[in-house]
Amino acid sequence: MKPLHLFLLFIFTTTFSFSQEICNNAIDDDGDGLIDMNDPNCVCSTASTNPTSLIPNPSFELQNCCPSTFSEMYCAQSWVQASDATSDYLHVCAMAIPSISNSALFPFPDGDGAAGGVVATDYKEYIGACLNAPLTAGTQYTIQMQVGLIGIDYVSLDLIDITSLVPNFQWTLYGALNCGNIPYPGIDCPPPVFSVLGDVTLVNDGHYHTLSITFTPTTTISEIVIGSPCTLPVQYPYISDGSATFLPYYVIDNIIINTANSFNSVGITTTGSTCTNDYKLTAAVSTSGGSFQWYENGVAIVGQNTNTLTYSTLGLAGGNYSVTYTINGNCYTNSLDITNGTPINLQVNSGNVCMNQPVKLTATGATTYTWSPSTGLSATTGSTVQASPTTTTVYTITGTTAGCTATTTSTVTVQNQLTITAPDVETCSGIPVNLHASGADTYVWSPATGLSDTTGADVTATVSTNTTYTVVGTSGLCTGQTTVNVTINNTVNFDWSAIPNTVQIPNTAVNFQATPASYNYTWIFDDSTQSNQSNFIHTITPEEGTHNVHLIVQNTLGCIDSVDFTIVVMDLLAFYVPNTFTPDGDKFNNEFIPVFTSGFDPKSYQINIYDRWGELVFESKDTSKGWDGTYKNHPANDGMYTWVIRFKDLYNDANKEIKGNVNVIR
């Protein structure tokens, strides 16, 4: 088994053997131009050795077969594709992903074989194995492994630099009480039978990093699974929705797990970031009681002799940083290359839009930007994009500058398009009518012709011809419009009656009625009285003759019409015809004359008198002229005579004829 590559273990001839160089004071003590660990006199005396791994086939060198494509973990002895997501066995005998050969992850750290897999939000590829011997509860263990992360094009499988696209994440170790739990169904994190034993930050820079996790299990552990955490940072792609354009891909090799005190080494873990000014380095050792010293580019950082280097607090520049740990006369060291990033103050505007209308979103504070999800976006990269979502959407924006990333969100609130309603109306020429709109906050009406106002939900229109108005409503950023038709209808449809329309004195009461009852009515009579009722009884002045009535009607639209009619008042038919007269020349009863007082038309009057043989002896059309009892200028004989009177009845305009007898006595 090969030594761990990123552990720089030096041999000291003594604890510190040098001429006059002191190896931890940042001074060139011997004047040779070489300071501290850069001086050959500063070397370690004890070589480290790695313990035997409790994981079988830790460097993937033992094969069951040569992998010819993806998803062939079974070709590596003792290893299992832990989930349904297809982790890969990688071997120089047949590279399933040729682009790995062109990356900094090749050659593999320890021999010809390694394992690899995809890291995605909804598709996580894990590897797992049953241990050679169970881990005992309460015992401290350490797992060391070499892991690197690269980017691969989703379609072509070419290499992609993803350092600005996704951040670092926590590489995680899971453990189960018994073997036989893998492979498990699904493409996500391990089921609850597995517990998290520990995790460590995996730096996303396309290079291998020696990762070390020291943990103490609370139960016996017989089976392990290694891979990404259950929850990744939001920048990691989704595969299932088809939006992924790249795949973060890890390669892992040389996995050693044993008790913590069996490792003769010092590890470095980091927290925070130079991008956020909270970067910190921590040295991890298996045995306490020794002393630490931190170095910048091989030169001691005076006063930094604890296991923690507060990098950002000290304002350190980028470079190679190392730590030495001295215990029992032995010295162990490890180093880390650091490149300072530029802190980012990422700012993005939000917006409110109407459905199907775009809004411009602009990000500032970084050099490059990525936007997600792609829904409704004109582009997923660049400082400015157009967003046209159909529903309120929260966009995530990742900005990158000089290795630093920052994430923020922008909410685009979508308003539904407006539906403006305004009913058509009908009115009379020149009569004002109210127009009402709804569905928005503000309104504008056009044209202005005939309108009391051009803004507001309610306006008054006064027009004499059919007119169509347009009303535009606005709420927030959304507008909508409709039209309102004002129709002129001057017709007043109504019915009226006066029953009876001819009356006789003394009963001159008439029932007046008009429909519909919802209209306004004004009845004006020639006796100077009025009524506004639709159904009532009115007594006409009891004077014989024609009486005028004027009816004014106003419908619900305000239109006005009128009608004039008459009521006829008639007196009762009254007349007297004597049955005897004495034309003897005295002063009394010398003339036969009927007396009519009312109820007849004098112009239609005619009287004929006949003798017993039917001969006409008298006729007249003058009501004032009577029969003097003569016939052909001679006195008529005494006796019975028949009279016939004809006239027209003023009550019903009917021709009447009455007959009777009169006695002539001398």
Residue pairs with C-beta under 8 A, 6 or more apart in sequence:
1 50
1 58
1 59
1 110
1 254
2 59
2 109
2 110
2 111
2 254
3 9
3 48
3 50
4 50
4 144
4 146
4 210
4 254
4 265
5 109
5 146
5 208
5 210
6 146
6 208
6 209
6 210
6 334
6 335
7 48
7 210
7 265
7 266
7 332
7 333
7 334
8 322
8 333
8 334
8 335
9 44
9 47
9 48
9 265
9 332
9 333
10 43
10 44
10 331
10 333
11 43
11 44
11 45
11 46
11 47
12 43
12 44
12 45
12 46
12 330
12 331
13 43
13 45
14 45
15 45
15 326
15 329
15 331
16 22
16 23
16 42
16 331
17 41
17 43
17 45
18 29
18 30
18 39
18 41
18 42
19 30
19 41
20 29
20 30
21 28
21 29
21 30
21 32
21 34
21 36
21 39
21 41
21 42
22 29
22 36
23 36
23 37
23 39
23 41
23 42
23 300
24 36
24 293
24 300
24 305
25 36
25 300
25 302
26 35
26 36
26 299
26 300
26 301
26 302
27 35
28 34
28 35
28 39
30 39
30 41
32 39
34 40
35 298
35 299
36 42
36 295
36 298
36 299
36 300
37 295
37 298
37 299
37 300
37 322
37 324
38 297
38 298
38 299
44 324
44 330
44 331
44 332
44 333
45 329
45 330
45 331
46 264
46 329
46 330
46 331
46 332
48 263
48 264
48 265
48 332
49 264
50 144
50 256
50 263
50 265
51 256
51 258
51 259
51 262
51 263
52 258
53 255
53 256
53 257
53 258
54 131
54 132
54 133
54 135
54 257
54 258
55 129
55 131
55 132
55 224
55 255
55 256
55 257
56 77
56 78
56 129
56 130
56 131
56 132
57 76
57 77
57 78
57 79
57 129
58 254
58 255
58 256
59 110
59 111
59 113
59 114
59 253
59 254
59 255
60 76
60 79
60 89
60 90
60 91
60 111
60 113
60 114
60 115
60 253
61 110
61 111
61 112
61 113
62 76
62 77
62 78
63 75
63 76
63 77
63 91
63 93
63 113
64 74
64 75
64 76
64 77
65 72
65 74
65 75
66 75
66 91
66 93
66 94
67 75
67 88
67 89
67 90
67 91
67 93
67 94
67 96
68 94
68 96
69 96
70 86
70 88
70 96
70 97
71 81
71 86
71 87
71 88
72 88
72 89
72 96
73 79
73 80
73 81
73 87
73 88
73 89
73 115
73 127
74 80
74 81
74 89
75 89
75 91
76 89
76 113
76 115
78 129
78 130
79 89
79 115
79 127
79 128
79 129
80 127
80 128
80 129
80 182
80 183
81 87
81 125
81 127
81 183
82 126
82 127
82 128
82 182
82 183
82 184
82 190
82 225
82 227
83 124
83 125
83 126
83 182
83 183
83 184
83 185
83 186
83 187
83 188
83 190
84 183
84 184
84 185
84 186
84 187
85 117
85 118
85 123
85 124
85 125
85 126
85 187
85 188
86 117
86 125
87 115
87 116
87 117
87 125
87 126
87 127
87 227
88 96
88 97
88 115
88 116
88 117
88 125
89 96
89 113
89 115
90 96
90 97
90 100
90 108
90 113
90 114
90 115
90 116
90 251
91 112
91 113
91 114
92 107
92 108
92 112
92 113
93 112
95 101
97 116
97 152
97 157
97 249
98 157
99 152
99 157
99 158
99 159
100 106
100 116
100 150
100 251
102 159
103 150
103 159
103 206
104 148
104 150
104 206
104 207
104 208
105 148
105 150
105 206
105 207
105 208
105 251
108 114
108 251
108 253
109 146
109 208
109 253
109 254
110 146
110 253
110 254
111 253
113 253
114 251
114 252
114 253
115 127
115 251
115 252
115 253
116 125
116 249
116 250
116 251
116 252
117 124
117 125
117 126
117 127
117 227
117 249
117 250
118 124
118 125
118 239
118 247
118 248
118 249
119 125
119 149
119 169
119 227
119 228
119 232
119 236
119 247
119 248
119 249
119 250
120 232
120 236
120 237
120 238
120 239
120 244
120 247
120 248
121 232
121 234
121 236
121 237
121 238
122 187
122 188
122 238
122 239
122 240
123 187
123 239
123 240
124 187
124 188
124 189
124 227
124 228
125 227
126 189
126 190
126 225
126 226
126 227
126 228
127 225
127 226
127 227
127 252
128 182
128 183
128 223
128 224
128 225
128 226
129 223
129 224
130 179
130 180
130 222
130 223
131 221
131 222
131 223
131 224
131 257
134 220
134 221
134 222
135 141
135 175
135 217
135 220
135 221
135 222
135 257
136 217
136 220
137 217
137 218
137 219
137 220
138 216
138 217
138 218
139 216
139 217
139 259
140 214
140 215
140 216
140 259
140 260
140 261
140 286
141 214
141 215
141 216
141 217
141 257
141 258
141 259
141 260
142 212
142 213
142 214
142 215
142 257
142 258
142 259
142 260
142 262
142 263
142 286
143 173
143 198
143 212
143 213
143 215
143 255
143 256
143 257
144 210
144 211
144 212
144 254
144 255
144 256
144 257
144 263
144 265
144 267
145 210
145 211
145 226
145 252
145 253
145 254
145 255
145 256
146 208
146 209
146 210
146 211
146 252
146 253
146 254
147 171
147 202
147 208
147 209
147 211
147 250
147 251
147 252
148 206
148 207
148 208
148 209
148 250
148 251
149 162
149 202
149 203
149 204
149 205
149 206
149 248
149 249
149 250
150 159
150 160
150 162
150 206
150 248
150 249
150 251
151 159
151 160
151 161
151 162
151 165
151 166
151 206
151 246
151 247
151 248
151 249
152 158
152 159
152 160
152 246
152 247
152 249
153 159
153 160
153 245
153 246
153 247
154 244
154 245
154 246
154 247
160 246
161 206
162 204
162 246
162 248
163 204
163 205
163 206
163 403
164 368
164 400
164 403
164 405
165 235
165 246
165 370
165 398
165 400
166 204
166 233
166 235
166 236
166 248
167 204
167 233
167 235
167 405
168 201
168 202
168 203
168 204
168 273
169 201
169 202
169 204
169 228
169 229
169 232
169 233
169 236
170 199
170 200
170 201
170 202
170 229
171 199
171 200
171 201
171 202
171 211
171 226
171 227
171 228
172 196
172 198
172 199
172 226
172 227
172 228
172 229
173 196
173 197
173 198
173 199
173 213
173 215
173 224
173 225
173 226
174 190
174 194
174 195
174 196
174 197
174 224
174 225
174 226
174 227
175 194
175 195
175 197
175 217
175 221
175 223
175 224
175 225
176 193
176 194
176 195
176 221
176 222
176 223
176 224
176 225
177 193
177 219
177 220
177 221
177 222
178 222
178 223
179 222
179 223
180 223
181 191
181 193
181 194
181 223
182 223
182 225
184 190
184 191
188 230
189 228
189 229
189 230
190 225
194 225
195 219
197 213
197 215
197 217
197 221
197 224
198 213
198 214
198 215
199 213
199 229
200 211
200 212
200 213
200 269
201 269
201 270
201 271
202 209
202 211
202 250
203 209
203 270
204 248
208 251
208 253
210 267
210 334
212 267
212 269
212 284
214 260
214 284
214 286
224 257
226 252
226 255
227 250
228 250
233 407
234 372
234 396
234 407
235 370
235 372
235 396
235 398
235 405
235 407
236 248
237 243
237 244
237 245
237 246
237 247
237 248
238 244
239 247
243 372
243 373
243 374
260 286
261 286
261 287
262 286
263 286
264 286
264 330
264 332
265 285
265 286
265 332
265 334
266 283
266 284
266 285
266 323
266 324
266 325
266 332
266 333
266 334
267 283
267 284
267 285
267 334
268 281
268 282
268 283
268 284
268 323
268 334
268 335
268 336
269 281
269 282
269 284
270 279
270 280
270 281
270 282
270 336
271 278
271 279
271 280
271 282
272 278
272 279
272 280
272 312
273 279
273 341
273 404
274 311
274 312
274 318
274 338
274 339
274 340
274 341
274 403
274 404
275 341
275 342
275 343
275 344
275 403
275 404
275 405
275 406
276 343
276 404
277 312
277 343
278 312
279 311
279 312
279 338
280 308
280 309
280 310
280 311
280 312
281 294
281 308
281 309
281 311
281 321
281 323
281 336
282 307
282 308
282 309
283 292
283 307
283 308
283 323
283 325
283 334
284 307
285 307
285 325
285 327
285 332
287 327
289 327
290 325
290 326
290 327
290 328
291 305
291 325
291 326
291 327
292 305
292 306
292 307
292 323
292 324
292 325
293 300
293 304
293 305
293 323
293 324
293 326
294 300
294 301
294 304
294 305
294 309
294 321
294 322
294 323
295 301
295 321
295 322
295 323
295 324
296 316
296 317
296 319
296 320
296 321
297 319
297 320
298 320
298 322
301 309
301 314
301 316
304 314
307 323
309 321
309 323
311 321
311 338
316 338
317 340
318 338
318 339
318 340
319 337
319 338
320 335
320 336
320 337
320 338
321 335
321 336
321 337
321 338
322 333
322 334
322 335
322 336
323 333
323 334
323 335
324 331
324 332
324 333
325 331
325 332
325 333
326 332
339 403
340 402
341 401
341 402
341 403
341 404
342 401
342 402
342 403
342 404
343 404
344 365
344 366
344 399
344 400
344 401
344 404
344 405
344 406
345 365
345 406
346 363
346 364
346 365
346 366
346 397
346 399
346 406
346 407
346 408
347 363
347 364
347 365
347 408
348 361
348 362
348 363
348 364
348 395
348 397
348 408
348 409
348 410
349 361
349 362
349 410
350 361
350 410
350 411
350 412
350 413
351 359
351 360
351 361
351 387
351 410
351 412
351 413
352 359
352 412
352 413
352 414
352 415
352 476
352 477
353 359
353 387
353 388
353 389
353 412
353 413
353 414
353 415
353 477
354 414
354 415
354 417
354 476
354 477
354 478
354 479
355 390
355 414
355 415
355 416
355 417
355 478
356 388
356 390
356 417
357 388
357 477
358 378
358 386
358 387
358 388
359 386
359 387
359 388
359 412
360 384
360 385
360 386
360 387
361 371
361 384
361 385
361 386
361 387
361 395
361 410
361 412
362 383
362 384
363 369
363 383
363 384
363 397
363 399
363 408
363 410
364 383
365 399
365 401
365 406
366 399
366 400
366 401
366 406
367 399
367 400
367 401
367 402
368 381
368 399
368 400
368 401
369 381
369 382
369 383
369 397
369 398
369 399
369 400
370 380
370 381
370 397
370 398
370 400
371 377
371 379
371 380
371 381
371 385
371 395
371 396
371 397
372 380
372 395
372 396
373 393
373 395
373 396
374 380
375 389
375 393
376 387
376 388
376 389
376 390
376 393
376 412
377 385
377 386
377 387
377 395
378 385
378 386
378 387
378 388
379 385
379 386
387 393
387 395
387 412
389 412
389 414
390 414
391 414
392 411
392 412
392 413
392 414
393 411
393 412
393 414
394 409
394 410
394 411
395 409
395 410
395 411
395 412
396 407
396 408
396 409
397 407
397 408
397 409
397 410
398 405
398 406
398 407
399 405
399 406
399 407
399 408
415 475
415 476
415 477
415 478
416 478
417 478
417 480
418 439
418 440
418 473
418 474
418 475
418 478
418 479
418 480
419 439
419 480
420 437
420 438
420 439
420 440
420 443
420 471
420 472
420 473
420 480
420 481
420 482
421 437
421 438
421 439
421 482
422 435
422 436
422 437
422 438
422 471
422 482
422 483
422 484
423 436
423 484
424 484
424 485
424 486
424 487
425 433
425 434
425 435
425 461
425 484
425 485
425 486
425 487
426 433
426 486
426 487
426 488
426 489
426 557
427 433
427 461
427 463
427 486
427 487
427 488
427 489
427 557
427 558
428 488
428 489
428 490
428 555
428 557
428 558
428 559
428 560
429 463
429 464
429 465
429 488
429 490
430 462
430 463
430 464
431 462
431 557
431 558
431 559
432 452
432 460
432 461
432 462
433 460
433 461
433 462
433 486
433 557
434 458
434 459
434 460
435 445
435 458
435 459
435 460
435 461
435 469
435 471
435 484
435 486
436 457
436 458
437 443
437 445
437 457
437 458
437 471
437 473
437 482
437 484
438 457
439 473
439 480
440 473
440 474
440 475
440 479
440 480
441 473
441 474
441 475
441 476
442 455
442 473
442 474
442 475
443 455
443 456
443 457
443 471
443 472
443 473
443 474
444 454
444 455
444 471
444 472
444 474
445 451
445 453
445 454
445 455
445 459
445 469
445 470
445 471
446 454
446 469
446 470
446 472
447 469
448 454
449 463
449 467
450 461
450 462
450 463
450 467
451 459
451 460
451 461
451 469
452 459
452 460
452 461
452 462
453 459
453 460
461 467
461 469
461 486
463 486
463 488
464 488
465 488
466 485
466 486
466 487
466 488
467 485
467 486
468 483
468 484
468 485
468 486
469 483
469 484
469 486
470 481
470 482
470 483
470 484
471 481
471 482
471 483
471 484
472 479
472 480
472 481
473 479
473 480
473 481
489 557
489 559
490 559
491 559
492 519
492 553
492 554
492 555
492 559
492 560
492 561
493 555
494 514
494 515
494 516
494 519
494 553
494 555
494 561
495 514
495 515
496 512
496 513
496 514
496 515
496 551
496 563
497 511
497 512
497 513
497 514
498 510
498 511
498 512
498 549
498 565
498 567
499 510
499 511
499 513
500 510
501 510
501 565
501 566
501 567
501 568
502 567
502 568
502 569
502 570
502 651
502 652
503 509
503 510
503 540
503 567
503 568
503 569
503 570
504 569
504 570
504 571
504 572
504 651
505 542
505 543
505 544
505 569
505 570
505 571
505 572
506 542
508 539
508 540
508 541
508 542
508 569
509 537
509 538
509 539
509 540
510 537
510 538
510 539
510 540
510 567
511 535
511 536
511 537
512 523
512 531
512 535
512 536
512 537
512 538
512 549
513 534
513 535
514 521
514 534
514 535
514 551
514 553
515 534
517 534
517 535
518 556
519 534
519 553
519 554
519 555
519 556
520 532
520 553
520 554
521 531
521 532
521 533
521 534
521 551
521 552
521 553
521 554
522 530
522 531
522 532
522 551
522 552
523 530
523 531
523 532
523 533
523 538
523 549
523 550
523 551
524 530
524 549
524 550
524 551
524 552
525 538
525 540
525 547
525 548
525 549
526 541
526 547
526 548
526 549
527 540
527 541
527 547
529 538
531 538
540 547
540 567
540 569
541 547
541 569
542 569
543 569
544 569
544 570
544 571
544 598
544 650
545 568
545 569
546 566
546 567
546 568
546 569
547 566
547 567
547 568
547 569
548 564
548 565
548 566
549 564
549 565
549 566
549 567
550 562
550 563
550 564
551 562
551 563
551 564
551 565
552 560
552 561
552 562
553 560
553 561
553 562
553 563
554 560
570 599
570 650
570 651
571 598
571 599
571 650
572 598
572 599
573 598
573 599
573 600
573 649
573 650
573 651
574 596
574 597
574 598
574 599
575 594
575 595
575 596
575 597
575 600
576 594
576 595
577 594
577 595
577 643
577 645
577 658
577 660
577 662
578 589
578 592
578 594
578 662
579 660
579 661
579 662
579 663
580 589
580 662
580 663
580 665
581 589
581 590
581 591
581 592
581 629
581 662
581 663
581 664
581 665
582 588
582 589
582 590
582 664
582 665
582 666
583 590
583 591
583 592
583 628
583 629
583 630
583 635
583 636
583 664
583 666
584 590
584 666
590 628
590 629
591 626
591 627
591 628
591 629
592 609
592 626
592 627
592 629
592 643
592 662
592 664
593 624
593 625
593 626
593 627
594 607
594 623
594 626
594 643
594 645
596 602
596 605
596 623
596 647
599 649
599 650
599 651
600 647
600 648
600 649
600 650
600 656
601 647
601 648
601 649
601 650
602 623
602 647
604 646
604 647
604 648
604 655
605 621
605 622
605 623
605 645
605 646
605 647
606 619
606 620
606 621
606 645
606 646
606 647
607 618
607 619
607 620
607 621
607 643
607 644
607 645
607 646
608 616
608 618
608 619
608 643
608 644
609 616
609 617
609 618
609 619
609 627
609 641
609 642
609 643
609 644
609 662
610 616
610 617
610 641
610 642
610 643
610 644
611 617
611 631
611 636
611 637
611 639
611 641
612 639
612 640
612 641
612 642
617 627
617 631
617 636
617 641
618 627
618 631
620 626
620 627
629 635
629 636
629 664
629 666
630 636
635 666
636 664
637 664
638 663
638 664
638 665
638 666
639 663
639 664
640 661
640 662
640 663
641 661
641 662
641 663
641 664
642 659
642 660
642 661
643 659
643 660
643 661
643 662
644 657
644 658
644 659
645 657
645 658
645 659
646 655
646 656
646 657
647 655
647 656
648 654
648 655
648 656
649 655
649 656
